[in-house]
């Protein structure tokens, strides 16, 4: 019985993260939900529990695989974005330095 409130909480989180994703295929929807959860700073274990409440009725192992896939992709995207930001900042600093030295 103590598990029931946690289960309702996870289902509510799933519902909140799924808003606007009704037209996606279930697998794509759940991947996007996992991405949204990671963007909110949730840990992989929490995201797995949320995905496990999907209407698809994933097994815990399937939820874990989805989350692992999404996490890997999410981390690559984040690293790429950070690298682009660093390059843009360096370019901006070089342009500023050139302006000062002229």
N, C-alpha and C positions, 0 to 999 in steps of 0.2 A: 504493500500500500504506500510506503514512502516514495516509491518510484513513480506513482501516478502524477503528482505535481510536476516532477521533472519532465515526464513524458508530455504533459500538456504544454509546458514551457517550450520544449523543443519543437513541438508541432506549431506553436504560435510563431516561433522564430522562422520556421520553414515557410509558413504562410506569409510573413512579412517580407522575407527575402524573395519570394516568388512573385510578388506584385509586378504586373506588367509583362510577365513571361508566359502567359497563358497560351500563346500561339506557338511556342517552341515544342519540339519533340521532347518527351520526358527526359531522355538522357541529356540533351542539350540544356534543358531547363535546370536540371540538377547540377550540371557543371557550372552554369551561370550563378546558381544559388551559392555554390561553394566559393566561387570567385568573390561574390559580394560579401560572404562571411569573412574570407581572408582580408578583404579590403577594410573590414571593420575591426580587424585585429584579433579575430578569434583564432584559437590554436587548432591544429589539425584534428585532435581528438574531439573537440567540440563540434567542428564542422562535420566529422564523420557521424556523430550522434544526430545532428540536424538532418543530414542526407538520409540516414536510416529511417527517418519518419516519412519519407517520400511515399506518395500513393503507389509508386512502382513496387514498393515492398522489397527493396534491396536487402540482401543479406548483409551482415556486418562486414564480411570480407569484400563484397562488391562495393559497399559504401567506402571502405578503406581504399580500394583501387581507384575509384572516381576521385576521391580527395587527393590521393597521391599524384595522380595525373594532373589535376588542376593546380595543385601546389607547385609542382615542377614548372608548369607553364607560367604560372603567376610570378614565381621567383625570377624566371628568365625575362619576363616582360618588365618587371620592376628594375632589374639590373640594367636592362637595355635603356629604360627611361632615365635612370640615374646617370648612365654613361653619356646619353645625349645631353642631359642638363650640364654635366661637367664640361663637355666639349663646347657647348654654347657659352658657358661662363668664361672659359679660356679664350674663346674667340672674342667675346665682348671685352675682356681685359686687354687683349692684344690691340684691338681697335682703339680702346681708350688710351693705351700707352702710346700708340702712334700719333694720336691727336695731340697729346701733351708734348711729344718730342718734335712736332712740326713747328 
